[in-house]
């Protein structure tokens, strides 16, 4: 890797699995210090350990928890340079985008 993110700090929401985990790995491979945020404590800790980073539990639907995530990243590493906002949900009652109501969009 090029280490083009050396010295940078990246926060990845939904970083415990899937696209978020892959992004955390790539960011770390490029030299970033990675903070993994996720609702899954066990997988989140494992993901953070796998990239040599920090895990912070967070439900991105809760503004105070998101603030705490970014505060923890800044406290641990001094700043936040990259935010990979990956976490989200697809409500089970929302089967077609054409009928998504405003409350569902706010949860997503």
Phi and psi in radians as a Rosetta constraint file:
Dihedral C 1 N 2 CA 2 C 2 CIRCULARHARMONIC -1.490 0.35
Dihedral N 2 CA 2 C 2 N 3 CIRCULARHARMONIC -0.269 0.35
Dihedral C 2 N 3 CA 3 C 3 CIRCULARHARMONIC 1.092 0.35
Dihedral N 3 CA 3 C 3 N 4 CIRCULARHARMONIC 0.503 0.35
Dihedral C 3 N 4 CA 4 C 4 CIRCULARHARMONIC -1.201 0.35
Dihedral N 4 CA 4 C 4 N 5 CIRCULARHARMONIC -0.191 0.35
Dihedral C 4 N 5 CA 5 C 5 CIRCULARHARMONIC -1.903 0.35
Dihedral N 5 CA 5 C 5 N 6 CIRCULARHARMONIC 0.277 0.35
Dihedral C 5 N 6 CA 6 C 6 CIRCULARHARMONIC -0.995 0.35
Dihedral N 6 CA 6 C 6 N 7 CIRCULARHARMONIC 2.293 0.35
Dihedral C 6 N 7 CA 7 C 7 CIRCULARHARMONIC 1.454 0.35
Dihedral N 7 CA 7 C 7 N 8 CIRCULARHARMONIC -0.044 0.35
Dihedral C 7 N 8 CA 8 C 8 CIRCULARHARMONIC -1.669 0.35
Dihedral N 8 CA 8 C 8 N 9 CIRCULARHARMONIC 2.769 0.35
Dihedral C 8 N 9 CA 9 C 9 CIRCULARHARMONIC -2.060 0.35
Dihedral N 9 CA 9 C 9 N 10 CIRCULARHARMONIC 2.244 0.35
Dihedral C 9 N 10 CA 10 C 10 CIRCULARHARMONIC -2.111 0.35
Dihedral N 10 CA 10 C 10 N 11 CIRCULARHARMONIC 2.301 0.35
Dihedral C 10 N 11 CA 11 C 11 CIRCULARHARMONIC -1.825 0.35
Dihedral N 11 CA 11 C 11 N 12 CIRCULARHARMONIC 2.243 0.35
Dihedral C 11 N 12 CA 12 C 12 CIRCULARHARMONIC -2.115 0.35
Dihedral N 12 CA 12 C 12 N 13 CIRCULARHARMONIC 1.959 0.35
Dihedral C 12 N 13 CA 13 C 13 CIRCULARHARMONIC -1.462 0.35
Dihedral N 13 CA 13 C 13 N 14 CIRCULARHARMONIC 2.560 0.35
Dihedral C 13 N 14 CA 14 C 14 CIRCULARHARMONIC 1.159 0.35
Dihedral N 14 CA 14 C 14 N 15 CIRCULARHARMONIC 0.548 0.35
Dihedral C 14 N 15 CA 15 C 15 CIRCULARHARMONIC -1.459 0.35
Dihedral N 15 CA 15 C 15 N 16 CIRCULARHARMONIC 0.055 0.35
Dihedral C 15 N 16 CA 16 C 16 CIRCULARHARMONIC -1.449 0.35
Dihedral N 16 CA 16 C 16 N 17 CIRCULARHARMONIC -0.262 0.35
Dihedral C 16 N 17 CA 17 C 17 CIRCULARHARMONIC -2.793 0.35
Dihedral N 17 CA 17 C 17 N 18 CIRCULARHARMONIC 2.959 0.35
Dihedral C 17 N 18 CA 18 C 18 CIRCULARHARMONIC 0.987 0.35
Dihedral N 18 CA 18 C 18 N 19 CIRCULARHARMONIC -2.384 0.35
Dihedral C 18 N 19 CA 19 C 19 CIRCULARHARMONIC -1.047 0.35
Dihedral N 19 CA 19 C 19 N 20 CIRCULARHARMONIC -0.698 0.35
Dihedral C 19 N 20 CA 20 C 20 CIRCULARHARMONIC -1.092 0.35
Dihedral N 20 CA 20 C 20 N 21 CIRCULARHARMONIC -0.749 0.35
Dihedral C 20 N 21 CA 21 C 21 CIRCULARHARMONIC -1.133 0.35
Dihedral N 21 CA 21 C 21 N 22 CIRCULARHARMONIC -0.740 0.35
Dihedral C 21 N 22 CA 22 C 22 CIRCULARHARMONIC -1.093 0.35
Dihedral N 22 CA 22 C 22 N 23 CIRCULARHARMONIC -0.724 0.35
Dihedral C 22 N 23 CA 23 C 23 CIRCULARHARMONIC -1.128 0.35
Dihedral N 23 CA 23 C 23 N 24 CIRCULARHARMONIC -0.743 0.35
Dihedral C 23 N 24 CA 24 C 24 CIRCULARHARMONIC -1.032 0.35
Dihedral N 24 CA 24 C 24 N 25 CIRCULARHARMONIC -0.748 0.35
Dihedral C 24 N 25 CA 25 C 25 CIRCULARHARMONIC -1.104 0.35
Dihedral N 25 CA 25 C 25 N 26 CIRCULARHARMONIC -0.752 0.35
Dihedral C 25 N 26 CA 26 C 26 CIRCULARHARMONIC -1.181 0.35
Dihedral N 26 CA 26 C 26 N 27 CIRCULARHARMONIC -0.748 0.35
Dihedral C 26 N 27 CA 27 C 27 CIRCULARHARMONIC -1.068 0.35
Dihedral N 27 CA 27 C 27 N 28 CIRCULARHARMONIC -0.743 0.35
Dihedral C 27 N 28 CA 28 C 28 CIRCULARHARMONIC -1.135 0.35
Dihedral N 28 CA 28 C 28 N 29 CIRCULARHARMONIC -0.711 0.35
Dihedral C 28 N 29 CA 29 C 29 CIRCULARHARMONIC -1.098 0.35
Dihedral N 29 CA 29 C 29 N 30 CIRCULARHARMONIC -0.492 0.35
Dihedral C 29 N 30 CA 30 C 30 CIRCULARHARMONIC -1.514 0.35
Dihedral N 30 CA 30 C 30 N 31 CIRCULARHARMONIC 0.090 0.35
Dihedral C 30 N 31 CA 31 C 31 CIRCULARHARMONIC 1.785 0.35
Dihedral N 31 CA 31 C 31 N 32 CIRCULARHARMONIC -0.076 0.35
Dihedral C 31 N 32 CA 32 C 32 CIRCULARHARMONIC -1.277 0.35
Dihedral N 32 CA 32 C 32 N 33 CIRCULARHARMONIC 2.600 0.35
Dihedral C 32 N 33 CA 33 C 33 CIRCULARHARMONIC -1.508 0.35
Dihedral N 33 CA 33 C 33 N 34 CIRCULARHARMONIC 2.196 0.35
Dihedral C 33 N 34 CA 34 C 34 CIRCULARHARMONIC -1.917 0.35
Dihedral N 34 CA 34 C 34 N 35 CIRCULARHARMONIC 2.344 0.35
Dihedral C 34 N 35 CA 35 C 35 CIRCULARHARMONIC -1.956 0.35
Dihedral N 35 CA 35 C 35 N 36 CIRCULARHARMONIC 2.075 0.35
Dihedral C 35 N 36 CA 36 C 36 CIRCULARHARMONIC -1.675 0.35
Dihedral N 36 CA 36 C 36 N 37 CIRCULARHARMONIC 2.161 0.35
Dihedral C 36 N 37 CA 37 C 37 CIRCULARHARMONIC -1.951 0.35
Dihedral N 37 CA 37 C 37 N 38 CIRCULARHARMONIC 2.331 0.35
Dihedral C 37 N 38 CA 38 C 38 CIRCULARHARMONIC -2.880 0.35
Dihedral N 38 CA 38 C 38 N 39 CIRCULARHARMONIC 2.779 0.35
Dihedral C 38 N 39 CA 39 C 39 CIRCULARHARMONIC -1.424 0.35
Dihedral N 39 CA 39 C 39 N 40 CIRCULARHARMONIC -0.346 0.35
Dihedral C 39 N 40 CA 40 C 40 CIRCULARHARMONIC -1.562 0.35
Dihedral N 40 CA 40 C 40 N 41 CIRCULARHARMONIC 1.799 0.35
Dihedral C 40 N 41 CA 41 C 41 CIRCULARHARMONIC -1.104 0.35
Dihedral N 41 CA 41 C 41 N 42 CIRCULARHARMONIC -0.788 0.35
Dihedral C 41 N 42 CA 42 C 42 CIRCULARHARMONIC -1.146 0.35
Dihedral N 42 CA 42 C 42 N 43 CIRCULARHARMONIC -0.931 0.35
Dihedral C 42 N 43 CA 43 C 43 CIRCULARHARMONIC -1.153 0.35
Dihedral N 43 CA 43 C 43 N 44 CIRCULARHARMONIC -0.602 0.35
Dihedral C 43 N 44 CA 44 C 44 CIRCULARHARMONIC -1.114 0.35
Dihedral N 44 CA 44 C 44 N 45 CIRCULARHARMONIC -0.775 0.35
Dihedral C 44 N 45 CA 45 C 45 CIRCULARHARMONIC -1.093 0.35
Dihedral N 45 CA 45 C 45 N 46 CIRCULARHARMONIC -0.753 0.35
Dihedral C 45 N 46 CA 46 C 46 CIRCULARHARMONIC -1.101 0.35
Dihedral N 46 CA 46 C 46 N 47 CIRCULARHARMONIC -0.739 0.35
Dihedral C 46 N 47 CA 47 C 47 CIRCULARHARMONIC -1.095 0.35
Dihedral N 47 CA 47 C 47 N 48 CIRCULARHARMONIC -0.805 0.35
Dihedral C 47 N 48 CA 48 C 48 CIRCULARHARMONIC -1.080 0.35
Dihedral N 48 CA 48 C 48 N 49 CIRCULARHARMONIC -0.755 0.35
Dihedral C 48 N 49 CA 49 C 49 CIRCULARHARMONIC -1.082 0.35
Dihedral N 49 CA 49 C 49 N 50 CIRCULARHARMONIC -0.660 0.35
Dihedral C 49 N 50 CA 50 C 50 CIRCULARHARMONIC -1.168 0.35
Dihedral N 50 CA 50 C 50 N 51 CIRCULARHARMONIC -0.390 0.35
Dihedral C 50 N 51 CA 51 C 51 CIRCULARHARMONIC -1.941 0.35
Dihedral N 51 CA 51 C 51 N 52 CIRCULARHARMONIC 0.163 0.35
Dihedral C 51 N 52 CA 52 C 52 CIRCULARHARMONIC 1.163 0.35
Dihedral N 52 CA 52 C 52 N 53 CIRCULARHARMONIC 0.547 0.35
Dihedral C 52 N 53 CA 53 C 53 CIRCULARHARMONIC -1.990 0.35
Dihedral N 53 CA 53 C 53 N 54 CIRCULARHARMONIC -2.786 0.35
Dihedral C 53 N 54 CA 54 C 54 CIRCULARHARMONIC -2.026 0.35
Dihedral N 54 CA 54 C 54 N 55 CIRCULARHARMONIC 2.409 0.35
Dihedral C 54 N 55 CA 55 C 55 CIRCULARHARMONIC -1.824 0.35
Dihedral N 55 CA 55 C 55 N 56 CIRCULARHARMONIC 2.359 0.35
Dihedral C 55 N 56 CA 56 C 56 CIRCULARHARMONIC -2.293 0.35
Dihedral N 56 CA 56 C 56 N 57 CIRCULARHARMONIC 2.069 0.35
Dihedral C 56 N 57 CA 57 C 57 CIRCULARHARMONIC -1.155 0.35
Dihedral N 57 CA 57 C 57 N 58 CIRCULARHARMONIC 2.394 0.35
Dihedral C 57 N 58 CA 58 C 58 CIRCULARHARMONIC -2.738 0.35
Dihedral N 58 CA 58 C 58 N 59 CIRCULARHARMONIC 2.419 0.35
Dihedral C 58 N 59 CA 59 C 59 CIRCULARHARMONIC -1.871 0.35
Dihedral N 59 CA 59 C 59 N 60 CIRCULARHARMONIC 1.915 0.35
Dihedral C 59 N 60 CA 60 C 60 CIRCULARHARMONIC -1.184 0.35
Dihedral N 60 CA 60 C 60 N 61 CIRCULARHARMONIC -0.134 0.35
Dihedral C 60 N 61 CA 61 C 61 CIRCULARHARMONIC -1.411 0.35
Dihedral N 61 CA 61 C 61 N 62 CIRCULARHARMONIC -0.085 0.35
Dihedral C 61 N 62 CA 62 C 62 CIRCULARHARMONIC -1.985 0.35
Dihedral N 62 CA 62 C 62 N 63 CIRCULARHARMONIC 1.890 0.35
Dihedral C 62 N 63 CA 63 C 63 CIRCULARHARMONIC -0.991 0.35
Dihedral N 63 CA 63 C 63 N 64 CIRCULARHARMONIC -0.699 0.35
Dihedral C 63 N 64 CA 64 C 64 CIRCULARHARMONIC -1.116 0.35
Dihedral N 64 CA 64 C 64 N 65 CIRCULARHARMONIC -0.646 0.35
Dihedral C 64 N 65 CA 65 C 65 CIRCULARHARMONIC -1.211 0.35
Dihedral N 65 CA 65 C 65 N 66 CIRCULARHARMONIC -0.636 0.35
Dihedral C 65 N 66 CA 66 C 66 CIRCULARHARMONIC -1.149 0.35
Dihedral N 66 CA 66 C 66 N 67 CIRCULARHARMONIC -0.753 0.35
Dihedral C 66 N 67 CA 67 C 67 CIRCULARHARMONIC -1.027 0.35
Dihedral N 67 CA 67 C 67 N 68 CIRCULARHARMONIC -0.747 0.35
Dihedral C 67 N 68 CA 68 C 68 CIRCULARHARMONIC -1.128 0.35
Dihedral N 68 CA 68 C 68 N 69 CIRCULARHARMONIC -0.639 0.35
Dihedral C 68 N 69 CA 69 C 69 CIRCULARHARMONIC -1.043 0.35
Dihedral N 69 CA 69 C 69 N 70 CIRCULARHARMONIC -0.890 0.35
Dihedral C 69 N 70 CA 70 C 70 CIRCULARHARMONIC -1.214 0.35
Dihedral N 70 CA 70 C 70 N 71 CIRCULARHARMONIC -0.596 0.35
Dihedral C 70 N 71 CA 71 C 71 CIRCULARHARMONIC -1.111 0.35
Dihedral N 71 CA 71 C 71 N 72 CIRCULARHARMONIC -0.743 0.35
Dihedral C 71 N 72 CA 72 C 72 CIRCULARHARMONIC -1.105 0.35
Dihedral N 72 CA 72 C 72 N 73 CIRCULARHARMONIC -0.714 0.35
Dihedral C 72 N 73 CA 73 C 73 CIRCULARHARMONIC -1.091 0.35
Dihedral N 73 CA 73 C 73 N 74 CIRCULARHARMONIC -0.808 0.35
Dihedral C 73 N 74 CA 74 C 74 CIRCULARHARMONIC -1.157 0.35
Dihedral N 74 CA 74 C 74 N 75 CIRCULARHARMONIC -0.678 0.35
Dihedral C 74 N 75 CA 75 C 75 CIRCULARHARMONIC -1.127 0.35
Dihedral N 75 CA 75 C 75 N 76 CIRCULARHARMONIC -0.706 0.35
Dihedral C 75 N 76 CA 76 C 76 CIRCULARHARMONIC -1.318 0.35
Dihedral N 76 CA 76 C 76 N 77 CIRCULARHARMONIC -0.665 0.35
Dihedral C 76 N 77 CA 77 C 77 CIRCULARHARMONIC -2.157 0.35
Dihedral N 77 CA 77 C 77 N 78 CIRCULARHARMONIC -0.011 0.35
Dihedral C 77 N 78 CA 78 C 78 CIRCULARHARMONIC 1.626 0.35
Dihedral N 78 CA 78 C 78 N 79 CIRCULARHARMONIC -0.352 0.35
Dihedral C 78 N 79 CA 79 C 79 CIRCULARHARMONIC -2.970 0.35
Dihedral N 79 CA 79 C 79 N 80 CIRCULARHARMONIC 3.008 0.35
Dihedral C 79 N 80 CA 80 C 80 CIRCULARHARMONIC -2.257 0.35
Dihedral N 80 CA 80 C 80 N 81 CIRCULARHARMONIC 2.159 0.35
Dihedral C 80 N 81 CA 81 C 81 CIRCULARHARMONIC -1.846 0.35
Dihedral N 81 CA 81 C 81 N 82 CIRCULARHARMONIC -0.497 0.35
Dihedral C 81 N 82 CA 82 C 82 CIRCULARHARMONIC -2.323 0.35
Dihedral N 82 CA 82 C 82 N 83 CIRCULARHARMONIC 2.319 0.35
Dihedral C 82 N 83 CA 83 C 83 CIRCULARHARMONIC -2.117 0.35
Dihedral N 83 CA 83 C 83 N 84 CIRCULARHARMONIC 1.994 0.35
Dihedral C 83 N 84 CA 84 C 84 CIRCULARHARMONIC -1.801 0.35
Dihedral N 84 CA 84 C 84 N 85 CIRCULARHARMONIC 1.656 0.35
Dihedral C 84 N 85 CA 85 C 85 CIRCULARHARMONIC -1.494 0.35
Dihedral N 85 CA 85 C 85 N 86 CIRCULARHARMONIC 1.526 0.35
Dihedral C 85 N 86 CA 86 C 86 CIRCULARHARMONIC -1.798 0.35
Dihedral N 86 CA 86 C 86 N 87 CIRCULARHARMONIC -0.489 0.35
Dihedral C 86 N 87 CA 87 C 87 CIRCULARHARMONIC -1.143 0.35
Dihedral N 87 CA 87 C 87 N 88 CIRCULARHARMONIC 2.537 0.35
Dihedral C 87 N 88 CA 88 C 88 CIRCULARHARMONIC -3.139 0.35
Dihedral N 88 CA 88 C 88 N 89 CIRCULARHARMONIC 3.020 0.35
Dihedral C 88 N 89 CA 89 C 89 CIRCULARHARMONIC -2.312 0.35
Dihedral N 89 CA 89 C 89 N 90 CIRCULARHARMONIC 2.849 0.35
Dihedral C 89 N 90 CA 90 C 90 CIRCULARHARMONIC -2.209 0.35
Dihedral N 90 CA 90 C 90 N 91 CIRCULARHARMONIC 1.793 0.35
Dihedral C 90 N 91 CA 91 C 91 CIRCULARHARMONIC -0.997 0.35
Dihedral N 91 CA 91 C 91 N 92 CIRCULARHARMONIC 2.368 0.35
Dihedral C 91 N 92 CA 92 C 92 CIRCULARHARMONIC -1.072 0.35
Dihedral N 92 CA 92 C 92 N 93 CIRCULARHARMONIC -0.488 0.35
Dihedral C 92 N 93 CA 93 C 93 CIRCULARHARMONIC -1.421 0.35
Dihedral N 93 CA 93 C 93 N 94 CIRCULARHARMONIC -0.056 0.35
Dihedral C 93 N 94 CA 94 C 94 CIRCULARHARMONIC -1.858 0.35
Dihedral N 94 CA 94 C 94 N 95 CIRCULARHARMONIC 1.503 0.35
Dihedral C 94 N 95 CA 95 C 95 CIRCULARHARMONIC -1.641 0.35
Dihedral N 95 CA 95 C 95 N 96 CIRCULARHARMONIC -0.235 0.35
Dihedral C 95 N 96 CA 96 C 96 CIRCULARHARMONIC -2.410 0.35
Dihedral N 96 CA 96 C 96 N 97 CIRCULARHARMONIC 2.317 0.35
Dihedral C 96 N 97 CA 97 C 97 CIRCULARHARMONIC -1.058 0.35
Dihedral N 97 CA 97 C 97 N 98 CIRCULARHARMONIC -0.502 0.35
Dihedral C 97 N 98 CA 98 C 98 CIRCULARHARMONIC -1.152 0.35
Dihedral N 98 CA 98 C 98 N 99 CIRCULARHARMONIC -0.341 0.35
Dihedral C 98 N 99 CA 99 C 99 CIRCULARHARMONIC -2.006 0.35
Dihedral N 99 CA 99 C 99 N 100 CIRCULARHARMONIC 0.217 0.35
Dihedral C 99 N 100 CA 100 C 100 CIRCULARHARMONIC -1.169 0.35
Dihedral N 100 CA 100 C 100 N 101 CIRCULARHARMONIC 2.175 0.35
Dihedral C 100 N 101 CA 101 C 101 CIRCULARHARMONIC -1.584 0.35
Dihedral N 101 CA 101 C 101 N 102 CIRCULARHARMONIC 2.942 0.35
Dihedral C 101 N 102 CA 102 C 102 CIRCULARHARMONIC -1.050 0.35
Dihedral N 102 CA 102 C 102 N 103 CIRCULARHARMONIC -0.697 0.35
Dihedral C 102 N 103 CA 103 C 103 CIRCULARHARMONIC -1.060 0.35
Dihedral N 103 CA 103 C 103 N 104 CIRCULARHARMONIC -0.699 0.35
Dihedral C 103 N 104 CA 104 C 104 CIRCULARHARMONIC -1.139 0.35
Dihedral N 104 CA 104 C 104 N 105 CIRCULARHARMONIC -0.745 0.35
Dihedral C 104 N 105 CA 105 C 105 CIRCULARHARMONIC -1.069 0.35
Dihedral N 105 CA 105 C 105 N 106 CIRCULARHARMONIC -0.693 0.35
Dihedral C 105 N 106 CA 106 C 106 CIRCULARHARMONIC -1.123 0.35
Dihedral N 106 CA 106 C 106 N 107 CIRCULARHARMONIC -0.636 0.35
Dihedral C 106 N 107 CA 107 C 107 CIRCULARHARMONIC -1.215 0.35
Dihedral N 107 CA 107 C 107 N 108 CIRCULARHARMONIC -0.646 0.35
